[in-house]
Amino acid sequence: MNEKNKPIYDQIIDNLKKYRKRQGLTQQGLAMRAHMSPGYLSQIEAKNYDRFCSLDMLIALAEGLHVPLYCLFLPEDRDPQTPGE
């Protein structure tokens, strides 16, 4: 990972966690929806940048959260109130 991109990765990961928790989902619940292993999602959320996911996986996670993909990239101050709800 290029260090200059770290803030973008952090934003995506923080949003994944925020939307997952907002919906009352566990990592296992979201992993099932996104057709991935809970361990892999755990590594992503732990900010293990060597294991960051592909665009296809980000799309699957956004679909599992019922939020538009772009919401995962938004800064905190641009967060739609209740996307997908």
N, C-alpha and C positions, 0 to 999 in steps of 0.2 A: 504494500500500500504506500502510495505517495503521501508523505506527512502533511502536505498542504491540503489534502482531501479529508483529513481526520475530522474536522468540524462537520462536514457533510455526513460522514458515516455516523458520527455521534448523534446528529439531528434525526437521521432515519431510525436509528436504534431507539432513541428516546421516544420518538413518536410510536414506534411499534409497541413498546411497553405501555405507553399512555393509553392507546386505543384498546389494547388487550385488557388492561385493568379497568378501564372505563366500562367495558362490556362484561366485566366479571368473569373473564376467561382465565383459566390457568394456562401455563405454557403447554401442558399436555393437550388441553382443549383446542388451542389455536393450532398446534402442530397437527392434530388430527384433521382439522378443517383445511389446512394447507398441504396435507399429504407429505409431511416431513417428520423426521424423528424428533421427539421432545428434546433429546440431547443436543441435536443440531441447533434447535431454536434457543436452547439455553446458552450455547456457545456464542450465538449471535448477540443475544441480549447481554451477555457478560462482556461484550465489546472485545471479543477475540478476533481481531482484524484479519488474522491469517485464515479464518474460517468464514469470512463474510460471504453472503450469498449472491447468487446471480440475479440478473434482472427478472428472469423467469420465476425465481423463488420469491422475489419481492412482489411480483404480480400475484402469485398464489397467496402470499401473506395478506396483501391488501384485500383480495377477494374473501379470504377467511375472516377478515375483520369487517367486511362489508363497508369499506371506505374506498374512495377513489385513490388510485396510486399516488397522485400528486400530493395528497394529504401527508404522506410519509416524508415528504421533502420540505414541508412548510415549517418556517421558524415558529416558535411558541406564540409570538404576538400575532400571527396570522392564522391561528387555529380556528377552523370552523367550529361552531359550538357543538353540534351533534351530527357529524357526518355519519351516514349509514344507519342512523337510529330513527 
